[in-house]
C-alpha cells in the first residue's frame, strides 16, 4: 500500500466464501505473525472456518500457521501454482482495493499517507451493501444475522482530530462496485475446479468415457441411422461449438 503516517504498509484480506463477508487487516509487515494474529482475531469473534484457502506465500505457508491449523483442527489448503484463473482473482481484489483508496484520497482531498484511515470505509462498503448474489442482502446480514446498519457517512482523520463527512462521488461508487464483484469471485475458481476433478474421478471409477474438449472447441455429434438392412450406421454431424460446460 505504501507509506503511511504510522508504520503500516500492508492490508491482509480475509473473506468468508459463503457470504463474501470481509475483514481488511492493516499491518506493518507481511509475515506469519500478522497472519496468525488475524486468524486468531477472526476465531475469537466468529469461530474458526473448517477450511482455509490461501496462496503459497511464506506468510501463509509456514510452521506457525500450520501449527495453528492443527491446534484449531482446521484444514489448510493452497491454490495450485501456475493457475492464473485463481491467482488472477486475488490480484484483481488487490488492484481494486488500491483503486478505491486512490480515488478516495483524491476525492476527499487527504494525504496519501492517510490511507489507513480510509480502510474502515472500504470494509464497511464491502460488508454493508446488499448484493444480488445474496438475494439482495448484505454480507453482514447473512454472516452475522444482524440487521444491516445505515451506510457509514463519516470517517476519522487523525491529523484533523475529528470526524470528516464523506462526500458523494459516483466515481468511487463505481470503483467500490468493481471491488465487491472482485471479492465475491475471489477463489471461486478453486472450488469449481475441485468439484470438477471429484466428478471426473468418480467417472473414472465407474469406467465412463471422459470428454477431451472444453468450452470454445468445435465438436462433431454422432447420429445413429437405421437402414433397411437393419444395420446401424453412425453419421457424424456438425461441427458444433461448445458454448457452456455445466458441473454435474
C-alpha positions, -999 to 999 in steps of 0.1 A, spaced: 0 0 0 29 24 5 40 46 34 15 60 60 18 84 89 24 53 111 44 22 103 16 4 84 23 -7 48 1 -37 40 -35 -49 40 -44 -86 47 -77 -96 32 -98 -122 49 -130 -134 32 -158 -158 41 -165 -177 9 -202 -184 15 -213 -149 24 -185 -127 9 -180 -111 44 -146 -95 45 -121 -83 71 -93 -59 60 -64 -61 84 -39 -32 83 -4 -45 91 32 -32 94 47 -63 78 36 -92 56 47 -122 77 34 -152 96 28 -133 128 3 -110 112 -15 -139 96 -16 -158 128 -29 -129 148 -55 -121 122 -68 -157 121 -70 -158 159 -89 -125 160 -114 -139 134 -117 -171 155 -123 -151 187 -152 -132 171 -168 -157 147 -154 -191 153 -129 -208 130 -139 -220 95 -133 -257 87 -111 -249 57 -86 -221 50 -77 -213 14 -47 -191 5 -19 -188 -20 16 -202 -13 31 -170 2 55 -176 30 32 -156 54 6 -183 48 27 -214 42 49 -218 73 53 -238 105 34 -212 127 2 -211 106 4 -249 101 6 -255 138 -23 -231 144 -44 -250 118 -35 -283 136 -45 -270 170 -77 -255 158 -85 -287 138 -89 -270 105 -78 -279 70 -53 -256 53 -53 -257 15 -33 -238 -10 -41 -227 -45 -20 -246 -71 10 -229 -87 8 -215 -122 -30 -212 -121 -38 -177 -135 -76 -183 -132 -71 -185 -94 -42 -161 -88 -59 -136 -111 -89 -133 -88 -67 -124 -58 -47 -99 -79 -79 -83 -90 -91 -78 -54 -57 -62 -45 -58 -39 -76 -94 -28 -69 -86 -20 -32 -58 2 -44 -80 18 -70 -108 26 -45 -84 41 -19 -66 62 -45 -100 76 -57 -110 83 -21 -77 102 -15 -83 124 -45 -120 130 -38 -116 136 -1 -85 157 -6 -64 140 21 -28 130 21 -17 97 5 -3 87 39 -39 88 53 -49 56 35 -51 37 68 -80 60 79 -99 50 48 -97 13 52 -127 11 75 -148 29 49 -138 3 22 -146 -26 46 -179 -10 55 -190 -7 19 -180 -43 12 -200 -57 40 -230 -34 43 -241 -31 7 -268 -56 -5 -257 -77 -35 -279 -97 -60 -259 -129 -54 -270 -129 -18 -307 -124 -25 -303 -86 -22 -290 -90 13 -257 -76 26 -227 -99 36 -231 -86 71 -267 -97 74 -261 -132 61 -228 -137 80 -239 -124 114 -277 -125 112 -279 -89 124 -299 -61 108 -280 -41 83 -270 -7 97 -272 26 77 -242 33 55 -211 49 71 -212 86 63 -182 98 82 -145 88 88 -119 98 113 -89 117 101 -61 117 127 -45 150 116 -78 168 118 -86 151 151 -124 150 143 -149 132 121 -150 142 84 -181 140 63 -179 115 34 -185 134 2 -206 119 -26 -187 105 -56 -201 85 -85 -166 75 -94 -159 60 -60 -192 42 -61 -182 26 -94 -148 15 -81 -165 0 -50 -189 -19 -72 -160 -34 -91 -143 -43 -58 -174 -60 -44 -176 -81 -76 -139 -90 -74 -141 -101 -37 -171 -123 -45 -153 -141 -73 -120 -145 -53 -111 -182 -50 -144 -193 -66 -124 -210 -93 -107 -231 -67 -140 -247 -55 -152 -251 -91 -120 -268 -102 -120 -292 -72 -157 -301 -78 -150 -309 -115 -120 -330 -105 -140 -350 -80 -167 -357 -106 -140 -368 -131 -125 -391 -106 -159 -407 -99 -165 -412 -137 -131 -429 -140 -140 -452 -112 -173 -462 -129 -154 -467 -162 -172 -439 -180 -157 -423 -211 -142 -388 -204 -145 -359 -228 -114 -343 -241 -128 -310 -252 -137 -277 -235 -157 -245 -239 -148 -229 -272 -138 -261 -290 -156 -274 -321 -170 -310 -319 -190 -334 -341 -221 -351 -328 -229 -387 -337 -263 -398 -351 -272 -434 -355 -293 -442 -386 -311 -475 -391 -312 -485 -427 -334 -511 -444 -308 -537 -438 -314 -533 -401 -278 -524 -396 -269 -494 -376 -248 -467 -393 -232 -439 -374 -233 -405 -391 -213 -375 -378 -230 -341 -380 -216 -307 -372 -193 -292 -363 -208 -275 -333 -191 -251 -310 -191 -258 -272 -207 -227 -255 -210 -239 -219 -199 -267 -195 -221 -274 -166 -207 -291 -135 -227 -323 -129 
